[in-house]
Every structure is written in structure tokens, then in C-alpha cells.
């Protein structure tokens, strides 16, 4: 295998890497060839010393997929483990620091997008809440209308039967509205909560399990 | 896979860290120096070096040379030095443990 075969084979094996990372790594190998050729080695010799492209690519991809510690066959023995444990325990590598839960960072564009979305959504949510509140107030006014009628009777001494019938209707309407406002309240609360949760998720990024 | 390859892979990181600790070195120089001591696929060096840089154990800088392409030098960071010392201690302990075991076995 000569240089160009090695390079193209390695490059194709590394296609899973992001382009800039791949080209950086390929530059490293190109430079290696340049230095080695300068030292009077043949391309075949260099390729032989470099090793199998597929295995090298695996090495490079493995590093990237999870920045894990390589399998240390001389790894730390976990604390408290008896010295006489089977040799199979030896490769127990230390827990990589990367095992902690990590969050994928949100791009600045996400924050900007959220800002403008909220510029629109916040007044909309406020309007919804105001709507819900108005229903609740109307319900309360309907239900308590007999009290207002009594007040009028107590202070003005006037009593009109028409108003008494009107109050009857108002109480009925008030009860309907009260039921309606209960639904409105629970739904608007749910909507607000889930919108808030979505915002937090979008801003914080998604939790990655490694 | 040949168990020997796994041995060498584990040792490669220590060798590289110690070599960079001695003085700043560039990729090909490292490959040469490592090959003097252990027989290893030199190509495995570059992914390893990238990982060391990503993990903050090394930094790189470019230096023009009179002949050939510019050389990418690797320099050990203070964090890398701590990492190296930790690995060396682990290594020594492991080697002595295995040696003891082998010695004990040879007496049987």
C-alpha cells in the first residue's frame, strides 16, 4: 500500500468525524508522511509503520464518540477491594469524569429565537390569563348577585320583582361560569407550565446519557 | 486481538506524556522516539495526541522549519503533568504487582 492508498482509505474510514476534525487529523498524517519521506523512508515503509488504517480510524472514532479513558489494564483497583481478587478485575478502569450527566449546550441562536418567541407568547399567555380571570369574576358576580339585591333592599328600601327574577338567572349563569372557569383555570395553568418547561428544555439543552 | 497490542496501547499514553514532559516535541519526532522503545503502530499516536489535547493534558503550537512542513509541537500542561505522574505511579505499582506474582509462580 502506498501513501495515497493509505490516505484515501483512512479518510473514508473517518467519514463519521466532523469535517474539520477529520481534516485536522488527516493533516497530521500528511505531515507524518512528509517528515518520514524527508528522512529517506519509502512510502511502503511508512505505511507499514503507521499501521492498519481501519484500526487507526477506530481509535480516532472511539476517542470521539465518548471521551473515555482507554482500557487501562493497569487500572486503579477500586477502594476496599481485596488484593487477592481475580486478575479479571484489573481492567476496571476508573469511572471517567465524563460519566456525570452533561447537557448539550444550546446555540446562541436558540436563545435569540426563544427571546422573540417569548416576546409574542408572553402577552398571549397574559391575555389568556386575563380571559380566565374575567370568567371567574363574572361567575363570582353572578353567584353573589342575591347579596347585591339584598344590599339594595336594605339601603334603598325598594324591591322590584323583575330584579329578583333577574338575580335568579344571574345565579344560574354564575354557576355555569364557575364550572367553566374551573376548566379554564386548570387548562391555562397546564398550558403555562408546559410552555415554561419547554422553554427551560430548549434553553438548557437536552440531557445526554453517555 | 493480540493481547500485546492492548498492552502497548496502554503504555503508549505514558510514553508520549513522558516524552513530551522531557521537552516539547512534534508528531513525527514523537513517533520516532516511541518506536525506539516500543514497537507500536505509529499511526495510533495521532488520535491519542488529539485526545490528550481535547482533555487539556497538552497544548499545541506551530513552528516553521527550514525544511519540510511546519511542525506542530506538543507541550504538556500542568494538568497533563499531574495526569502523567498519576499514570506513572499506577504503572509502577501494576508492574511490581505483576512481577511479584510471576516470581511467586516461578518458585512453584
Boltz contact constraints between the chains, C-beta under 6 A:
constraints:
  - contact:
      token1: [A, 28]
      token2: [B, 27]
      max_distance: 6.0
  - contact:
      token1: [A, 28]
      token2: [B, 46]
      max_distance: 6.0
  - contact:
      token1: [A, 31]
      token2: [B, 69]
      max_distance: 6.0
  - contact:
      token1: [A, 32]
      token2: [B, 28]
      max_distance: 6.0
  - contact:
      token1: [A, 34]
      token2: [B, 68]
      max_distance: 6.0
  - contact:
      token1: [A, 34]
      token2: [B, 69]
      max_distance: 6.0
  - contact:
      token1: [A, 35]
      token2: [B, 28]
      max_distance: 6.0
  - contact:
      token1: [A, 35]
      token2: [B, 68]
      max_distance: 6.0
  - contact:
      token1: [A, 38]
      token2: [B, 68]
      max_distance: 6.0
  - contact:
      token1: [A, 49]
      token2: [B, 42]
      max_distance: 6.0
  - contact:
      token1: [A, 50]
      token2: [B, 42]
      max_distance: 6.0
  - contact:
      token1: [A, 50]
      token2: [B, 43]
      max_distance: 6.0
  - contact:
      token1: [A, 51]
      token2: [B, 41]
      max_distance: 6.0
  - contact:
      token1: [A, 51]
      token2: [B, 43]
      max_distance: 6.0
  - contact:
      token1: [A, 56]
      token2: [B, 43]
      max_distance: 6.0
  - contact:
      token1: [A, 59]
      token2: [B, 44]
      max_distance: 6.0
  - contact:
      token1: [A, 59]
      token2: [B, 47]
      max_distance: 6.0
  - contact:
      token1: [A, 60]
      token2: [B, 47]
      max_distance: 6.0
  - contact:
      token1: [A, 63]
      token2: [B, 47]
      max_distance: 6.0
  - contact:
      token1: [A, 63]
      token2: [B, 51]
      max_distance: 6.0
  - contact:
      token1: [A, 72]
      token2: [B, 10]
      max_distance: 6.0
  - contact:
      token1: [A, 73]
      token2: [B, 10]
      max_distance: 6.0
  - contact:
      token1: [A, 74]
      token2: [B, 90]
      max_distance: 6.0
  - contact:
      token1: [A, 74]
      token2: [B, 91]
      max_distance: 6.0
  - contact:
      token1: [A, 74]
      token2: [B, 94]
      max_distance: 6.0
